[in-house]
Amino acid sequence: MIKVSSAYISDTNISHMAPYLYFISFIDSRNNGYLYVGETCERFGALGRLARHLSYENSQNRNGATFLNNIQKYGCISSFSVVKDLSILAVDLREYGMFDGDANRIKRMGLEFLVRSEMQAFSSDGAVVIPYEVISTAKKNKYSSKLEFEKIAKEIIKEIAEKIVFMTGNIKTSSEAAML
């Protein structure tokens, strides 16, 4: 039998060289959800970054396949073949005018930390359809404490929450939940 693989891309802009914050989500065969949050300004955009993340060769030589490496590290799944419904969402950060280029990677990393932290807080919240585990890592830096970055992080979370396969979109950021 011939094996046919497929991918659906709703927006080809995901392949543009631009600063992105991206979200890789998938569900394993036991119906457990996993989320990876990352940042890039790579030559082939978020789609190229996804290709590097999914490359077994890259994971063997530790060359950019942190997604696969983290799956193995956290023991999420025994074989990548049990992954279903893998998707990537990419938020184009160009509209903010401060995340372009390698020189601004530290800013993207600060934003990534904020968004990843919020997504981790939501992971077992009652508003998610399937509880999930965040399998990426991010380090806090001087930009993670800036009010402007916190505001951008909240905007991004509100925009992508409904689009992640195991979330309902009825979530509030941790600071909004604390105000209730």
Secondary structure, 3 states (H helix, E strand, C coil): CCCCCCCCCCCHHHHCCCCEEEEEEEECCCCCEEEEEEEECCCCHHHHHHHHHCCHHHHHCCCCCHHHHHHHHHCCCCCHHHCEEEEEEEEECHHHCCCCCHHHHHHHHHHHHHHHHHHHHHCCCCCECCCEEECCCCCCCHHHHCHHHHHHHHHHHHHHHHHCCCECCCCCCHHHHHHC
